[in-house]
Every structure is written in C-alpha cells, then in structure tokens.
Amino acid sequence: MGILWFILIFISLTTHGNAHGPESCNHEGGLCRVGNCIPGEYLASYCFEPIILCCKGLSPTTIKS
C-alpha cells in the first residue's frame, strides 16, 4: 500500500502546474534543485512543482572600461 501512495504522489508532482521536468530544465541550461536555488542562481521554472526547482545561473554583468 505504501508503494501505491508513493506512485500517486510522484504522478501528481509530475503533472502539477507548470512543471516542465528535468529534461526541459537541463536543455534550457538550468539545474534541478530541491528546496532553494543556491546563491548566484534564480528560479527559472519547476522540475517538479512545488518541491524541485529549475535554477539558472545569473548572467554576468558587462563591465565597461
């Protein structure tokens, strides 16, 4: 019975909201992270909403001489 609950939760996470999945995140240059993005990254989308985030690095600013 526990396995059935795990499968149902997994299916609901993969189909919830605007979750695109890890393949889409990696293809767009992001990384899937659990909980929060690390410093220097921003939330781009979700791999599995709302727990696993798709984080992308902040683009470096252009320095003028």
LINLIN-V465811 format. One record per backbone hydrogen bond with DSSP energy under -0.5 kcal/mol. NH is the residue of the N-H (numbers start at 1). CO is the residue of the C=O. Records with the same first field share a line. If there is no record, write none. Layout:
NH = CO / CO
This chain:
5 = 1
6 = 2
7 = 3
8 = 4
9 = 5
10 = 6
11 = 7
12 = 8
13 = 9
14 = 10
15 = 11
16 = 12
19 = 16
20 = 46
21 = 46 / 47
25 = 21
26 = 22
27 = 23
28 = 24
29 = 26
30 = 25
31 = 55
33 = 53
35 = 51
36 = 34
41 = 38
42 = 56
44 = 42 / 54
45 = 54
47 = 52
48 = 52
51 = 48
52 = 48
53 = 33 / 51
54 = 45
55 = 31 / 53
56 = 42
58 = 40
64 = 62
